[in-house]
Amino acid sequence: MSGARELIVHWPDTLNEKGAAMLWLGAWLVGAEGVEGDWFHSDRGAGVTNHEIPSDATGIRVRRWPAEGLSPEYVDITPIESLTIDAAALPFEREQPFSLLSFD
């Protein structure tokens, strides 16, 4: 396992619109088209997690549910340049590179 890279993610203690701890999900992206691969995290935040980066990972997708029952917001990070991610600082409000939505 020498040479394996590890991703560290800081998940914030953020509340959703109902005042409950926000649900967060992390998944690997694989391939040039940003196909979502395996999940590496699913929890309510307020912690730090470490994850060995798979050799075929080309990026990560971080989702959050500010309003449960509705579609989550997400951020794609490609390529994985930083090995430490602060999920609270990610730009959820901007168009994402692999979005299926039309922004015209």
DRENNU-559442 format. One record per residue (C-alpha): residue number from 1; residue in one letter; chain; x, y, z. Coordinates in Angstrom, 2 decimals. Layout:
<nodes>
<i->NUM; aa->A; ch->A; X->X; Y->Y; Z->Z>
...
</nodes>
This chain:
<nodes>
<i->1; aa->M; ch->A; X->0.00; Y->0.00; Z->0.00>
<i->2; aa->S; ch->A; X->2.92; Y->2.35; Z->-0.22>
<i->3; aa->G; ch->A; X->2.15; Y->5.40; Z->-2.31>
<i->4; aa->A; ch->A; X->-1.57; Y->5.31; Z->-1.45>
<i->5; aa->R; ch->A; X->-3.03; Y->8.77; Z->-1.05>
<i->6; aa->E; ch->A; X->-5.47; Y->9.62; Z->1.72>
<i->7; aa->L; ch->A; X->-8.27; Y->12.20; Z->1.60>
<i->8; aa->I; ch->A; X->-9.22; Y->13.99; Z->4.83>
<i->9; aa->V; ch->A; X->-12.67; Y->15.59; Z->4.93>
<i->10; aa->H; ch->A; X->-13.92; Y->17.98; Z->7.60>
<i->11; aa->W; ch->A; X->-17.72; Y->17.65; Z->7.82>
<i->12; aa->P; ch->A; X->-19.36; Y->20.66; Z->9.48>
<i->13; aa->D; ch->A; X->-21.87; Y->20.70; Z->12.30>
<i->14; aa->T; ch->A; X->-24.52; Y->22.45; Z->10.16>
<i->15; aa->L; ch->A; X->-28.27; Y->22.45; Z->10.65>
<i->16; aa->N; ch->A; X->-30.86; Y->21.87; Z->7.92>
<i->17; aa->E; ch->A; X->-34.00; Y->23.97; Z->7.48>
<i->18; aa->K; ch->A; X->-35.80; Y->21.97; Z->10.19>
<i->19; aa->G; ch->A; X->-33.04; Y->22.59; Z->12.75>
<i->20; aa->A; ch->A; X->-31.71; Y->19.02; Z->12.60>
<i->21; aa->A; ch->A; X->-28.14; Y->18.02; Z->11.79>
<i->22; aa->M; ch->A; X->-27.60; Y->18.22; Z->8.02>
<i->23; aa->L; ch->A; X->-27.08; Y->14.98; Z->6.09>
<i->24; aa->W; ch->A; X->-23.81; Y->14.79; Z->4.08>
<i->25; aa->L; ch->A; X->-22.66; Y->12.25; Z->1.50>
<i->26; aa->G; ch->A; X->-19.28; Y->11.82; Z->-0.21>
<i->27; aa->A; ch->A; X->-18.72; Y->9.73; Z->-3.35>
<i->28; aa->W; ch->A; X->-15.82; Y->9.07; Z->-5.68>
<i->29; aa->L; ch->A; X->-16.01; Y->10.24; Z->-9.30>
<i->30; aa->V; ch->A; X->-14.43; Y->7.99; Z->-11.93>
<i->31; aa->G; ch->A; X->-13.66; Y->8.52; Z->-15.60>
<i->32; aa->A; ch->A; X->-13.55; Y->11.63; Z->-17.76>
<i->33; aa->E; ch->A; X->-17.34; Y->12.14; Z->-17.64>
<i->34; aa->G; ch->A; X->-17.59; Y->12.31; Z->-13.87>
<i->35; aa->V; ch->A; X->-19.44; Y->9.05; Z->-13.34>
<i->36; aa->E; ch->A; X->-20.33; Y->8.59; Z->-9.68>
<i->37; aa->G; ch->A; X->-18.64; Y->5.59; Z->-8.13>
<i->38; aa->D; ch->A; X->-18.72; Y->4.21; Z->-4.60>
<i->39; aa->W; ch->A; X->-19.71; Y->6.30; Z->-1.61>
<i->40; aa->F; ch->A; X->-17.05; Y->6.94; Z->0.97>
<i->41; aa->H; ch->A; X->-19.14; Y->8.81; Z->3.56>
<i->42; aa->S; ch->A; X->-22.77; Y->9.21; Z->4.65>
<i->43; aa->D; ch->A; X->-23.54; Y->10.86; Z->7.99>
<i->44; aa->R; ch->A; X->-24.90; Y->13.92; Z->9.77>
<i->45; aa->G; ch->A; X->-21.64; Y->15.90; Z->9.85>
<i->46; aa->A; ch->A; X->-19.68; Y->17.23; Z->12.82>
<i->47; aa->G; ch->A; X->-16.60; Y->15.12; Z->12.27>
<i->48; aa->V; ch->A; X->-13.42; Y->14.43; Z->10.36>
<i->49; aa->T; ch->A; X->-13.01; Y->11.35; Z->8.18>
<i->50; aa->N; ch->A; X->-10.03; Y->9.80; Z->6.38>
<i->51; aa->H; ch->A; X->-10.36; Y->7.84; Z->3.14>
<i->52; aa->E; ch->A; X->-7.85; Y->6.04; Z->0.96>
<i->53; aa->I; ch->A; X->-8.25; Y->7.40; Z->-2.56>
<i->54; aa->P; ch->A; X->-8.99; Y->4.59; Z->-5.05>
<i->55; aa->S; ch->A; X->-6.57; Y->4.38; Z->-7.97>
<i->56; aa->D; ch->A; X->-9.39; Y->4.98; Z->-10.49>
<i->57; aa->A; ch->A; X->-10.85; Y->8.05; Z->-8.71>
<i->58; aa->T; ch->A; X->-10.75; Y->11.21; Z->-10.83>
<i->59; aa->G; ch->A; X->-12.59; Y->13.40; Z->-8.32>
<i->60; aa->I; ch->A; X->-15.10; Y->13.54; Z->-5.52>
<i->61; aa->R; ch->A; X->-18.76; Y->14.58; Z->-5.21>
<i->62; aa->V; ch->A; X->-19.99; Y->16.05; Z->-1.93>
<i->63; aa->R; ch->A; X->-23.75; Y->16.28; Z->-1.36>
<i->64; aa->R; ch->A; X->-25.70; Y->18.01; Z->1.38>
<i->65; aa->W; ch->A; X->-29.42; Y->18.07; Z->2.16>
<i->66; aa->P; ch->A; X->-30.43; Y->21.51; Z->3.48>
<i->67; aa->A; ch->A; X->-34.07; Y->20.45; Z->2.98>
<i->68; aa->E; ch->A; X->-34.63; Y->16.72; Z->3.46>
<i->69; aa->G; ch->A; X->-37.17; Y->15.26; Z->1.07>
<i->70; aa->L; ch->A; X->-35.90; Y->17.52; Z->-1.72>
<i->71; aa->S; ch->A; X->-32.95; Y->17.01; Z->-4.06>
<i->72; aa->P; ch->A; X->-29.56; Y->17.58; Z->-2.45>
<i->73; aa->E; ch->A; X->-27.09; Y->20.27; Z->-3.39>
<i->74; aa->Y; ch->A; X->-23.69; Y->19.02; Z->-4.55>
<i->75; aa->V; ch->A; X->-20.16; Y->20.02; Z->-5.49>
<i->76; aa->D; ch->A; X->-17.82; Y->18.10; Z->-7.81>
<i->77; aa->I; ch->A; X->-14.11; Y->18.41; Z->-7.18>
<i->78; aa->T; ch->A; X->-11.98; Y->17.31; Z->-10.13>
<i->79; aa->P; ch->A; X->-9.16; Y->16.58; Z->-10.07>
<i->80; aa->I; ch->A; X->-8.39; Y->15.82; Z->-6.43>
<i->81; aa->E; ch->A; X->-5.70; Y->18.45; Z->-5.91>
<i->82; aa->S; ch->A; X->-5.99; Y->18.99; Z->-2.17>
<i->83; aa->L; ch->A; X->-5.90; Y->16.04; Z->0.19>
<i->84; aa->T; ch->A; X->-7.80; Y->18.01; Z->2.85>
<i->85; aa->I; ch->A; X->-11.35; Y->19.21; Z->2.15>
<i->86; aa->D; ch->A; X->-13.48; Y->21.50; Z->4.31>
<i->87; aa->A; ch->A; X->-17.05; Y->20.65; Z->3.24>
<i->88; aa->A; ch->A; X->-18.38; Y->23.88; Z->4.80>
<i->89; aa->A; ch->A; X->-16.24; Y->25.96; Z->2.41>
<i->90; aa->L; ch->A; X->-17.31; Y->24.24; Z->-0.84>
<i->91; aa->P; ch->A; X->-19.10; Y->26.36; Z->-3.50>
<i->92; aa->F; ch->A; X->-22.53; Y->24.68; Z->-3.55>
<i->93; aa->E; ch->A; X->-24.13; Y->27.67; Z->-5.27>
<i->94; aa->R; ch->A; X->-22.21; Y->27.46; Z->-8.56>
<i->95; aa->E; ch->A; X->-22.85; Y->25.36; Z->-11.68>
<i->96; aa->Q; ch->A; X->-21.07; Y->22.02; Z->-11.49>
<i->97; aa->P; ch->A; X->-18.99; Y->20.50; Z->-14.33>
<i->98; aa->F; ch->A; X->-21.03; Y->17.27; Z->-14.64>
<i->99; aa->S; ch->A; X->-24.48; Y->18.77; Z->-14.04>
<i->100; aa->L; ch->A; X->-27.37; Y->17.33; Z->-16.07>
<i->101; aa->L; ch->A; X->-29.35; Y->20.56; Z->-15.60>
<i->102; aa->S; ch->A; X->-29.57; Y->23.22; Z->-18.32>
<i->103; aa->F; ch->A; X->-28.25; Y->26.62; Z->-17.23>
<i->104; aa->D; ch->A; X->-29.02; Y->28.49; Z->-20.48>
</nodes>
